[in-house]
């Protein structure tokens, strides 16, 4: 069932993603081509303003970001997130992205899950954590990021997932994983 890598052709290498095609040897001995998006990976965080252990989980407030996503031509509500830089530690990236996108820093980070959003055509892995013990500060978004910070109760966010108002996969998975792992 496993395929053997033979060679790579790089078709595009951008700031955030690249596109490659690899020639592989298939299990039946024939050659095949696997085209895919090459990505260093990303992080996302569910940042709780209220400790999910001190208040009912559905009432715990979560810091989110609102932004325009060009590929889907919509304003989305998402968890703070961003891509890993080459060689960057996952926890360092989460701290950096939380600060840049929301202005907050956190005392505690706990891993929820790592997953492949689209393993059929991309090698990206997204690592999702939750955080609490937040301290507010100034947002420092990237030059090309235009974000609005918003705070919503966890229960309201789950309603938005169920209604289809939130469709971003990392946000849906992060919130549902919190409900599963932190739910009482």
C-alpha positions as CSV (number, residue, x, y, z in Angstrom):
1,X,0.0,0.0,0.0
2,X,2.9,2.4,0.6
3,X,4.4,4.4,-2.3
4,X,8.1,5.0,-2.8
5,X,9.3,8.6,-3.4
6,X,11.4,9.0,-6.6
7,X,11.8,12.7,-7.3
8,X,10.2,16.2,-6.9
9,X,9.4,19.0,-9.2
10,X,8.7,22.3,-7.4
11,X,6.2,24.4,-9.4
12,X,5.8,27.3,-7.1
13,X,7.4,28.5,-3.9
14,X,5.6,31.3,-2.2
15,X,5.7,33.1,1.2
16,X,3.2,30.7,2.8
17,X,2.8,27.7,0.5
18,X,4.4,25.9,-2.3
19,X,3.1,23.5,-5.0
20,X,5.0,20.3,-5.8
21,X,4.6,17.2,-7.7
22,X,6.4,14.1,-6.7
23,X,7.0,11.1,-8.9
24,X,6.4,7.9,-6.9
25,X,6.7,4.2,-7.4
26,X,3.2,2.6,-6.8
27,X,2.7,-0.7,-5.0
28,X,2.0,-2.4,-8.4
29,X,5.4,-1.3,-9.7
30,X,4.1,1.5,-12.0
31,X,5.0,5.1,-11.6
32,X,2.6,7.8,-10.5
33,X,2.5,11.5,-9.8
34,X,1.3,13.1,-6.5
35,X,0.6,16.8,-6.7
36,X,0.2,18.7,-3.5
37,X,0.5,21.9,-1.5
38,X,3.6,22.1,0.6
39,X,3.1,23.9,3.9
40,X,5.3,24.3,7.1
41,X,2.3,23.8,9.4
42,X,0.2,26.1,11.5
43,X,-1.1,26.6,15.0
44,X,-4.4,27.8,16.5
45,X,-5.5,28.5,20.1
46,X,-8.7,28.7,22.0
47,X,-7.9,31.5,24.5
48,X,-10.2,31.6,27.5
49,X,-10.6,34.9,29.3
50,X,-12.3,33.0,32.1
51,X,-10.7,29.7,33.3
52,X,-12.8,26.9,32.0
53,X,-12.3,25.2,35.5
54,X,-13.7,28.2,37.5
55,X,-16.9,29.0,35.5
56,X,-19.3,26.8,33.6
57,X,-17.7,26.0,30.3
58,X,-20.6,27.3,28.2
59,X,-20.2,30.8,30.0
60,X,-16.4,31.0,29.7
61,X,-15.5,33.8,27.4
62,X,-13.2,33.1,24.4
63,X,-11.2,35.7,22.4
64,X,-11.7,35.3,18.7
65,X,-10.7,37.3,15.6
66,X,-12.8,38.5,12.7
67,X,-11.2,38.9,9.3
68,X,-11.9,38.9,5.6
69,X,-10.8,35.6,3.9
70,X,-10.2,36.3,0.2
71,X,-10.5,32.7,-1.1
72,X,-14.1,32.4,0.2
73,X,-14.9,36.1,-0.1
74,X,-16.4,36.3,3.4
75,X,-15.7,37.8,6.8
76,X,-15.1,34.9,9.2
77,X,-14.9,34.5,12.9
78,X,-11.9,32.3,13.8
79,X,-9.6,31.2,16.6
80,X,-6.3,33.2,16.7
81,X,-4.0,31.2,14.4
82,X,-1.0,31.4,12.1
83,X,1.6,29.5,10.2
84,X,4.9,28.2,11.7
85,X,8.1,29.8,10.5
86,X,10.8,27.4,9.3
87,X,12.4,25.8,12.4
88,X,10.0,27.5,14.8
89,X,8.9,25.8,18.0
90,X,5.1,25.2,18.1
91,X,4.6,26.8,21.5
92,X,6.6,29.9,20.5
93,X,4.4,30.2,17.4
94,X,1.2,30.0,19.4
95,X,2.4,32.7,21.9
96,X,3.5,34.9,19.0
97,X,0.2,34.5,17.0
98,X,-1.9,35.0,20.1
99,X,-0.1,38.3,20.9
100,X,-0.1,39.5,17.3
101,X,-3.7,38.8,16.5
102,X,-5.4,39.6,19.9
103,X,-2.9,41.5,22.0
104,X,-3.2,38.9,24.8
105,X,-0.6,36.8,26.5
106,X,-1.4,33.6,28.4
107,X,0.0,31.9,31.5
108,X,-1.1,28.3,30.5
109,X,-1.2,26.5,27.2
110,X,-2.5,22.9,26.9
111,X,-2.5,20.8,23.7
112,X,-5.8,19.7,22.3
113,X,-5.1,18.0,19.0
114,X,-2.9,18.1,15.8
115,X,-4.5,17.2,12.5
116,X,-4.2,17.3,8.7
117,X,-6.9,19.6,7.3
118,X,-6.6,18.2,3.7
119,X,-4.3,15.2,3.5
120,X,-5.4,14.3,0.0
121,X,-3.7,17.4,-1.5
122,X,-1.6,19.1,1.3
123,X,1.0,18.2,3.9
124,X,-0.1,20.9,6.3
125,X,-0.5,20.0,10.0
126,X,-2.4,22.3,12.4
127,X,-1.7,22.1,16.1
128,X,-4.5,23.3,18.3
129,X,-4.1,24.3,22.0
130,X,-6.3,26.0,24.6
131,X,-5.0,28.7,26.9
132,X,-6.0,30.7,30.0
133,X,-4.6,33.1,32.4
134,X,-4.8,35.9,29.8
135,X,-3.4,39.4,30.2
136,X,-4.5,42.0,27.7
137,X,-2.2,44.0,25.6
138,X,-1.9,45.7,22.2
139,X,-2.6,43.8,19.0
140,X,0.3,43.6,16.6
141,X,-1.1,42.1,13.4
142,X,1.1,41.5,10.3
143,X,1.2,44.4,7.8
144,X,-1.3,42.6,5.5
145,X,-3.7,41.5,8.3
146,X,-6.8,43.4,9.2
147,X,-8.3,41.9,12.3
148,X,-11.1,42.7,14.7
149,X,-10.9,41.1,18.1
150,X,-14.2,39.8,19.6
151,X,-15.1,38.0,22.8
152,X,-17.9,35.5,22.9
153,X,-19.1,32.9,25.5
154,X,-18.0,29.4,24.6
155,X,-21.7,28.2,24.5
156,X,-22.5,30.8,21.8
157,X,-19.5,29.7,19.8
158,X,-20.7,26.1,19.8
159,X,-24.1,27.3,18.6
160,X,-22.4,29.1,15.7
161,X,-20.6,25.8,14.8
162,X,-23.9,23.9,14.9
163,X,-25.8,26.5,12.9
164,X,-23.0,26.6,10.2
165,X,-22.2,30.3,10.9
166,X,-18.6,29.2,11.8
167,X,-17.2,27.0,9.0
168,X,-13.5,27.4,9.4
169,X,-12.2,23.8,10.2
170,X,-9.5,24.8,12.8
171,X,-12.0,26.9,14.7
172,X,-14.7,24.2,14.5
173,X,-12.3,21.4,15.6
174,X,-10.7,23.5,18.3
175,X,-14.1,24.4,19.9
176,X,-15.4,20.9,19.6
177,X,-12.2,19.4,21.1
178,X,-12.5,21.8,24.0
179,X,-16.1,20.8,24.5
180,X,-15.0,17.1,24.5
181,X,-11.8,17.4,26.6
182,X,-12.9,20.2,29.0
183,X,-16.6,19.4,29.3
184,X,-17.8,18.3,32.6
